[in-house]
Amino acid sequence: SIILTLGGASLYQKSISLIGAKNTSMLSTLEPIVSIILGYFILREQLGFNQIIAVLCIVVANFLLIKSN
């Protein structure tokens, strides 16, 4: 887990330098959505109402960030 943490942190820093902090933060907020979708399709996990609302909140927040300067 230490290697994964250090690798993730170093890749996150590299992405900040390549695409900027705003784009990196927007992409990192999509991580929970990807894990929920993969869990639903690959692991056949149940998708609850709370998870759907959370996904919608994250998508709306990202949309608002993109539209605001």
Gaussian input, Z-matrix of N, CA and C with variables (Angstrom, degrees):
# hf/3-21g

backbone

0 1
 N
 C     1     B1
 C     2     B2     1     A1
 N     3     B3     2     A2     1     D1
 C     4     B4     3     A3     2     D2
 C     5     B5     4     A4     3     D3
 N     6     B6     5     A5     4     D4
 C     7     B7     6     A6     5     D5
 C     8     B8     7     A7     6     D6
 N     9     B9     8     A8     7     D7
 C    10    B10     9     A9     8     D8
 C    11    B11    10    A10     9     D9
 N    12    B12    11    A11    10    D10
 C    13    B13    12    A12    11    D11
 C    14    B14    13    A13    12    D12
 N    15    B15    14    A14    13    D13
 C    16    B16    15    A15    14    D14
 C    17    B17    16    A16    15    D15
 N    18    B18    17    A17    16    D16
 C    19    B19    18    A18    17    D17
 C    20    B20    19    A19    18    D18
 N    21    B21    20    A20    19    D19
 C    22    B22    21    A21    20    D20
 C    23    B23    22    A22    21    D21
 N    24    B24    23    A23    22    D22
 C    25    B25    24    A24    23    D23
 C    26    B26    25    A25    24    D24
 N    27    B27    26    A26    25    D25
 C    28    B28    27    A27    26    D26
 C    29    B29    28    A28    27    D27
 N    30    B30    29    A29    28    D28
 C    31    B31    30    A30    29    D29
 C    32    B32    31    A31    30    D30
 N    33    B33    32    A32    31    D31
 C    34    B34    33    A33    32    D32
 C    35    B35    34    A34    33    D33
 N    36    B36    35    A35    34    D34
 C    37    B37    36    A36    35    D35
 C    38    B38    37    A37    36    D36
 N    39    B39    38    A38    37    D37
 C    40    B40    39    A39    38    D38
 C    41    B41    40    A40    39    D39
 N    42    B42    41    A41    40    D40
 C    43    B43    42    A42    41    D41
 C    44    B44    43    A43    42    D42
 N    45    B45    44    A44    43    D43
 C    46    B46    45    A45    44    D44
 C    47    B47    46    A46    45    D45
 N    48    B48    47    A47    46    D46
 C    49    B49    48    A48    47    D47
 C    50    B50    49    A49    48    D48
 N    51    B51    50    A50    49    D49
 C    52    B52    51    A51    50    D50
 C    53    B53    52    A52    51    D51
 N    54    B54    53    A53    52    D52
 C    55    B55    54    A54    53    D53
 C    56    B56    55    A55    54    D54
 N    57    B57    56    A56    55    D55
 C    58    B58    57    A57    56    D56
 C    59    B59    58    A58    57    D57
 N    60    B60    59    A59    58    D58
 C    61    B61    60    A60    59    D59
 C    62    B62    61    A61    60    D60
 N    63    B63    62    A62    61    D61
 C    64    B64    63    A63    62    D62
 C    65    B65    64    A64    63    D63
 N    66    B66    65    A65    64    D64
 C    67    B67    66    A66    65    D65
 C    68    B68    67    A67    66    D66
 N    69    B69    68    A68    67    D67
 C    70    B70    69    A69    68    D68
 C    71    B71    70    A70    69    D69
 N    72    B72    71    A71    70    D70
 C    73    B73    72    A72    71    D71
 C    74    B74    73    A73    72    D72
 N    75    B75    74    A74    73    D73
 C    76    B76    75    A75    74    D74
 C    77    B77    76    A76    75    D75
 N    78    B78    77    A77    76    D76
 C    79    B79    78    A78    77    D77
 C    80    B80    79    A79    78    D78
 N    81    B81    80    A80    79    D79
 C    82    B82    81    A81    80    D80
 C    83    B83    82    A82    81    D81
 N    84    B84    83    A83    82    D82
 C    85    B85    84    A84    83    D83
 C    86    B86    85    A85    84    D84
 N    87    B87    86    A86    85    D85
 C    88    B88    87    A87    86    D86
 C    89    B89    88    A88    87    D87
 N    90    B90    89    A89    88    D88
 C    91    B91    90    A90    89    D89
 C    92    B92    91    A91    90    D90
 N    93    B93    92    A92    91    D91
 C    94    B94    93    A93    92    D92
 C    95    B95    94    A94    93    D93
 N    96    B96    95    A95    94    D94
 C    97    B97    96    A96    95    D95
 C    98    B98    97    A97    96    D96
 N    99    B99    98    A98    97    D97
 C   100   B100    99    A99    98    D98
 C   101   B101   100   A100    99    D99
 N   102   B102   101   A101   100   D100
 C   103   B103   102   A102   101   D101
 C   104   B104   103   A103   102   D102
 N   105   B105   104   A104   103   D103
 C   106   B106   105   A105   104   D104
 C   107   B107   106   A106   105   D105
 N   108   B108   107   A107   106   D106
 C   109   B109   108   A108   107   D107
 C   110   B110   109   A109   108   D108
 N   111   B111   110   A110   109   D109
 C   112   B112   111   A111   110   D110
 C   113   B113   112   A112   111   D111
 N   114   B114   113   A113   112   D112
 C   115   B115   114   A114   113   D113
 C   116   B116   115   A115   114   D114
 N   117   B117   116   A116   115   D115
 C   118   B118   117   A117   116   D116
 C   119   B119   118   A118   117   D117
 N   120   B120   119   A119   118   D118
 C   121   B121   120   A120   119   D119
 C   122   B122   121   A121   120   D120
 N   123   B123   122   A122   121   D121
 C   124   B124   123   A123   122   D122
 C   125   B125   124   A124   123   D123
 N   126   B126   125   A125   124   D124
 C   127   B127   126   A126   125   D125
 C   128   B128   127   A127   126   D126
 N   129   B129   128   A128   127   D127
 C   130   B130   129   A129   128   D128
 C   131   B131   130   A130   129   D129
 N   132   B132   131   A131   130   D130
 C   133   B133   132   A132   131   D131
 C   134   B134   133   A133   132   D132
 N   135   B135   134   A134   133   D133
 C   136   B136   135   A135   134   D134
 C   137   B137   136   A136   135   D135
 N   138   B138   137   A137   136   D136
 C   139   B139   138   A138   137   D137
 C   140   B140   139   A139   138   D138
 N   141   B141   140   A140   139   D139
 C   142   B142   141   A141   140   D140
 C   143   B143   142   A142   141   D141
 N   144   B144   143   A143   142   D142
 C   145   B145   144   A144   143   D143
 C   146   B146   145   A145   144   D144
 N   147   B147   146   A146   145   D145
 C   148   B148   147   A147   146   D146
 C   149   B149   148   A148   147   D147
 N   150   B150   149   A149   148   D148
 C   151   B151   150   A150   149   D149
 C   152   B152   151   A151   150   D150
 N   153   B153   152   A152   151   D151
 C   154   B154   153   A153   152   D152
 C   155   B155   154   A154   153   D153
 N   156   B156   155   A155   154   D154
 C   157   B157   156   A156   155   D155
 C   158   B158   157   A157   156   D156
 N   159   B159   158   A158   157   D157
 C   160   B160   159   A159   158   D158
 C   161   B161   160   A160   159   D159
 N   162   B162   161   A161   160   D160
 C   163   B163   162   A162   161   D161
 C   164   B164   163   A163   162   D162
 N   165   B165   164   A164   163   D163
 C   166   B166   165   A165   164   D164
 C   167   B167   166   A166   165   D165
 N   168   B168   167   A167   166   D166
 C   169   B169   168   A168   167   D167
 C   170   B170   169   A169   168   D168
 N   171   B171   170   A170   169   D169
 C   172   B172   171   A171   170   D170
 C   173   B173   172   A172   171   D171
 N   174   B174   173   A173   172   D172
 C   175   B175   174   A174   173   D173
 C   176   B176   175   A175   174   D174
 N   177   B177   176   A176   175   D175
 C   178   B178   177   A177   176   D176
 C   179   B179   178   A178   177   D177
 N   180   B180   179   A179   178   D178
 C   181   B181   180   A180   179   D179
 C   182   B182   181   A181   180   D180
 N   183   B183   182   A182   181   D181
 C   184   B184   183   A183   182   D182
 C   185   B185   184   A184   183   D183
 N   186   B186   185   A185   184   D184
 C   187   B187   186   A186   185   D185
 C   188   B188   187   A187   186   D186
 N   189   B189   188   A188   187   D187
 C   190   B190   189   A189   188   D188
 C   191   B191   190   A190   189   D189
 N   192   B192   191   A191   190   D190
 C   193   B193   192   A192   191   D191
 C   194   B194   193   A193   192   D192
 N   195   B195   194   A194   193   D193
 C   196   B196   195   A195   194   D194
 C   197   B197   196   A196   195   D195
 N   198   B198   197   A197   196   D196
 C   199   B199   198   A198   197   D197
 C   200   B200   199   A199   198   D198
 N   201   B201   200   A200   199   D199
 C   202   B202   201   A201   200   D200
 C   203   B203   202   A202   201   D201
 N   204   B204   203   A203   202   D202
 C   205   B205   204   A204   203   D203
 C   206   B206   205   A205   204   D204

   B1=1.4432
   B2=1.5323
   B3=1.3175
   B4=1.4724
   B5=1.5245
   B6=1.3259
   B7=1.4654
   B8=1.5275
   B9=1.3393
   B10=1.4653
   B11=1.5205
   B12=1.3315
   B13=1.4607
   B14=1.5164
   B15=1.3109
   B16=1.4687
   B17=1.5195
   B18=1.3257
   B19=1.4621
   B20=1.5146
   B21=1.3339
   B22=1.4615
   B23=1.5144
   B24=1.3277
   B25=1.4658
   B26=1.5265
   B27=1.3135
   B28=1.4668
   B29=1.5304
   B30=1.3208
   B31=1.4660
   B32=1.5245
   B33=1.3350
   B34=1.4669
   B35=1.5295
   B36=1.3245
   B37=1.4582
   B38=1.5244
   B39=1.3219
   B40=1.4644
   B41=1.5321
   B42=1.3496
   B43=1.4641
   B44=1.5197
   B45=1.3292
   B46=1.4627
   B47=1.5203
   B48=1.3271
   B49=1.4649
   B50=1.5274
   B51=1.3417
   B52=1.4603
   B53=1.5266
   B54=1.3358
   B55=1.4650
   B56=1.5231
   B57=1.3143
   B58=1.4577
   B59=1.5185
   B60=1.3135
   B61=1.4603
   B62=1.5271
   B63=1.3273
   B64=1.4708
   B65=1.5181
   B66=1.3163
   B67=1.4685
   B68=1.5181
   B69=1.3232
   B70=1.4510
   B71=1.5200
   B72=1.3113
   B73=1.4595
   B74=1.5236
   B75=1.3301
   B76=1.4617
   B77=1.5219
   B78=1.3066
   B79=1.4591
   B80=1.5239
   B81=1.3188
   B82=1.4659
   B83=1.5243
   B84=1.3375
   B85=1.4628
   B86=1.5236
   B87=1.3108
   B88=1.4573
   B89=1.5239
   B90=1.3169
   B91=1.4625
   B92=1.5296
   B93=1.3430
   B94=1.4691
   B95=1.5248
   B96=1.3233
   B97=1.4654
   B98=1.5216
   B99=1.3201
   B100=1.4634
   B101=1.5263
   B102=1.3305
   B103=1.4694
   B104=1.5229
   B105=1.3249
   B106=1.4685
   B107=1.5250
   B108=1.3286
   B109=1.4670
   B110=1.5202
   B111=1.3296
   B112=1.4620
   B113=1.5209
   B114=1.3297
   B115=1.4621
   B116=1.5189
   B117=1.3193
   B118=1.4637
   B119=1.5268
   B120=1.3264
   B121=1.4576
   B122=1.5229
   B123=1.3171
   B124=1.4637
   B125=1.5259
   B126=1.3278
   B127=1.4623
   B128=1.5222
   B129=1.3155
   B130=1.4682
   B131=1.5316
   B132=1.3337
   B133=1.4583
   B134=1.5217
   B135=1.3285
   B136=1.4514
   B137=1.5267
   B138=1.3045
   B139=1.4603
   B140=1.5227
   B141=1.3416
   B142=1.4482
   B143=1.5169
   B144=1.3204
   B145=1.4631
   B146=1.5283
   B147=1.3338
   B148=1.4670
   B149=1.5225
   B150=1.3152
   B151=1.4582
   B152=1.5247
   B153=1.3091
   B154=1.4668
   B155=1.5260
   B156=1.3304
   B157=1.4627
   B158=1.5260
   B159=1.3360
   B160=1.4669
   B161=1.5250
   B162=1.3265
   B163=1.4644
   B164=1.5240
   B165=1.3185
   B166=1.4627
   B167=1.5293
   B168=1.3216
   B169=1.4733
   B170=1.5258
   B171=1.3120
   B172=1.4649
   B173=1.5214
   B174=1.3293
   B175=1.4633
   B176=1.5206
   B177=1.3259
   B178=1.4709
   B179=1.5257
   B180=1.3322
   B181=1.4671
   B182=1.5229
   B183=1.3292
   B184=1.4638
   B185=1.5205
   B186=1.3164
   B187=1.4534
   B188=1.5286
   B189=1.3329
   B190=1.4733
   B191=1.5223
   B192=1.3228
   B193=1.4647
   B194=1.5094
   B195=1.3118
   B196=1.4662
   B197=1.5317
   B198=1.3235
   B199=1.4558
   B200=1.5132
   B201=1.3245
   B202=1.4750
   B203=1.5203
   B204=1.2886
   B205=1.4603
   B206=1.4669
   A1=111.24
   A2=116.61
   A3=119.54
   A4=110.29
   A5=116.11
   A6=119.77
   A7=110.33
   A8=116.63
   A9=119.35
   A10=111.51
   A11=116.77
   A12=120.28
   A13=111.22
   A14=116.63
   A15=119.77
   A16=111.49
   A17=116.93
   A18=120.34
   A19=111.45
   A20=116.42
   A21=120.22
   A22=111.89
   A23=116.37
   A24=120.19
   A25=111.12
   A26=116.95
   A27=119.21
   A28=110.96
   A29=117.76
   A30=119.80
   A31=111.27
   A32=116.62
   A33=120.37
   A34=110.27
   A35=117.47
   A36=121.24
   A37=111.30
   A38=116.66
   A39=120.87
   A40=110.80
   A41=116.42
   A42=119.05
   A43=111.50
   A44=117.68
   A45=120.18
   A46=110.30
   A47=116.38
   A48=118.79
   A49=111.76
   A50=118.09
   A51=120.09
   A52=113.71
   A53=117.91
   A54=119.34
   A55=113.83
   A56=117.70
   A57=120.49
   A58=112.64
   A59=114.61
   A60=120.68
   A61=112.23
   A62=117.51
   A63=120.37
   A64=111.10
   A65=117.11
   A66=120.52
   A67=111.45
   A68=117.14
   A69=120.13
   A70=111.51
   A71=117.11
   A72=119.75
   A73=111.54
   A74=117.60
   A75=119.87
   A76=110.70
   A77=116.95
   A78=119.59
   A79=111.74
   A80=117.15
   A81=119.37
   A82=111.84
   A83=117.95
   A84=119.25
   A85=111.89
   A86=117.99
   A87=121.05
   A88=112.56
   A89=118.00
   A90=121.71
   A91=113.01
   A92=120.09
   A93=118.16
   A94=113.45
   A95=116.56
   A96=119.53
   A97=110.44
   A98=116.41
   A99=120.80
   A100=110.31
   A101=117.64
   A102=119.54
   A103=111.26
   A104=118.31
   A105=120.67
   A106=110.46
   A107=116.62
   A108=120.15
   A109=111.28
   A110=116.81
   A111=119.36
   A112=111.53
   A113=117.38
   A114=120.18
   A115=112.18
   A116=116.40
   A117=120.58
   A118=111.33
   A119=116.97
   A120=120.14
   A121=114.00
   A122=117.76
   A123=119.99
   A124=111.59
   A125=117.33
   A126=121.09
   A127=113.11
   A128=117.29
   A129=123.30
   A130=112.33
   A131=116.07
   A132=120.68
   A133=109.86
   A134=115.62
   A135=120.64
   A136=109.87
   A137=115.85
   A138=122.12
   A139=107.70
   A140=116.00
   A141=120.81
   A142=112.81
   A143=114.25
   A144=121.07
   A145=110.74
   A146=117.30
   A147=120.71
   A148=111.75
   A149=117.08
   A150=120.18
   A151=111.29
   A152=116.92
   A153=120.16
   A154=110.20
   A155=116.93
   A156=120.91
   A157=110.25
   A158=117.26
   A159=120.78
   A160=111.20
   A161=116.83
   A162=120.99
   A163=110.23
   A164=116.84
   A165=120.10
   A166=111.60
   A167=117.16
   A168=120.24
   A169=111.17
   A170=117.33
   A171=120.87
   A172=110.67
   A173=117.05
   A174=120.73
   A175=110.99
   A176=117.05
   A177=120.54
   A178=110.53
   A179=117.27
   A180=120.51
   A181=111.04
   A182=116.99
   A183=120.17
   A184=111.16
   A185=117.02
   A186=120.70
   A187=111.05
   A188=116.05
   A189=119.54
   A190=111.54
   A191=117.15
   A192=119.97
   A193=112.04
   A194=115.92
   A195=119.82
   A196=110.26
   A197=116.80
   A198=120.34
   A199=113.78
   A200=117.38
   A201=119.83
   A202=109.35
   A203=115.94
   A204=120.07
   A205=109.24
   D1=-28.62
   D2=177.72
   D3=-65.16
   D4=-41.55
   D5=-179.83
   D6=-64.75
   D7=-41.46
   D8=178.92
   D9=-65.39
   D10=-39.94
   D11=179.49
   D12=-65.61
   D13=-46.35
   D14=179.48
   D15=-66.68
   D16=-38.34
   D17=177.78
   D18=-65.37
   D19=-43.18
   D20=178.81
   D21=-64.27
   D22=-41.74
   D23=179.97
   D24=-65.83
   D25=-41.35
   D26=-179.66
   D27=-69.50
   D28=-38.13
   D29=177.12
   D30=-67.86
   D31=-35.14
   D32=176.79
   D33=-63.60
   D34=-44.07
   D35=177.74
   D36=-63.38
   D37=-39.55
   D38=178.56
   D39=-64.43
   D40=-40.32
   D41=179.57
   D42=-67.82
   D43=-33.29
   D44=175.78
   D45=-61.95
   D46=-42.29
   D47=-179.06
   D48=-71.74
   D49=-27.91
   D50=-178.15
   D51=-85.44
   D52=-45.43
   D53=-173.65
   D54=-115.86
   D55=-3.82
   D56=177.55
   D57=98.08
   D58=159.35
   D59=-174.95
   D60=-70.11
   D61=-39.29
   D62=-177.42
   D63=-64.79
   D64=-47.77
   D65=-179.94
   D66=-66.35
   D67=-37.76
   D68=178.49
   D69=-64.89
   D70=-42.06
   D71=179.87
   D72=-67.69
   D73=-35.77
   D74=177.50
   D75=-66.83
   D76=-40.56
   D77=178.18
   D78=-67.04
   D79=-35.58
   D80=-179.05
   D81=-71.97
   D82=-24.75
   D83=176.25
   D84=-74.63
   D85=-16.25
   D86=177.50
   D87=-82.99
   D88=-7.93
   D89=-178.98
   D90=-58.53
   D91=-44.83
   D92=178.12
   D93=-62.82
   D94=-33.15
   D95=178.82
   D96=-65.57
   D97=-43.53
   D98=179.38
   D99=-63.06
   D100=-41.37
   D101=-179.49
   D102=-67.84
   D103=-35.88
   D104=177.18
   D105=-67.03
   D106=-43.42
   D107=-179.85
   D108=-65.23
   D109=-45.03
   D110=178.83
   D111=-65.10
   D112=-38.98
   D113=176.63
   D114=-62.79
   D115=-37.34
   D116=179.63
   D117=-68.33
   D118=-48.16
   D119=-174.92
   D120=-81.67
   D121=-39.27
   D122=-175.32
   D123=-88.59
   D124=-47.32
   D125=-175.42
   D126=-93.81
   D127=-2.19
   D128=179.48
   D129=57.91
   D130=38.49
   D131=176.63
   D132=-76.66
   D133=153.30
   D134=178.04
   D135=-76.77
   D136=142.75
   D137=178.79
   D138=-105.85
   D139=110.69
   D140=-176.87
   D141=-89.43
   D142=169.34
   D143=-179.54
   D144=-61.69
   D145=-40.55
   D146=179.66
   D147=-62.61
   D148=-38.01
   D149=178.76
   D150=-68.29
   D151=-38.43
   D152=178.29
   D153=-64.38
   D154=-43.33
   D155=178.08
   D156=-63.55
   D157=-40.61
   D158=179.40
   D159=-63.39
   D160=-42.29
   D161=178.05
   D162=-62.39
   D163=-43.80
   D164=178.82
   D165=-63.33
   D166=-39.94
   D167=177.90
   D168=-63.36
   D169=-41.11
   D170=179.70
   D171=-66.27
   D172=-42.94
   D173=179.54
   D174=-64.30
   D175=-43.23
   D176=178.67
   D177=-64.14
   D178=-41.73
   D179=178.83
   D180=-61.83
   D181=-42.71
   D182=177.58
   D183=-64.57
   D184=-41.11
   D185=178.25
   D186=-61.55
   D187=-42.88
   D188=178.80
   D189=-65.48
   D190=-36.58
   D191=177.16
   D192=-66.03
   D193=-38.28
   D194=-179.97
   D195=-68.29
   D196=-41.50
   D197=-178.13
   D198=-72.65
   D199=-28.56
   D200=178.59
   D201=-84.51
   D202=147.70
   D203=178.51
   D204=-98.84

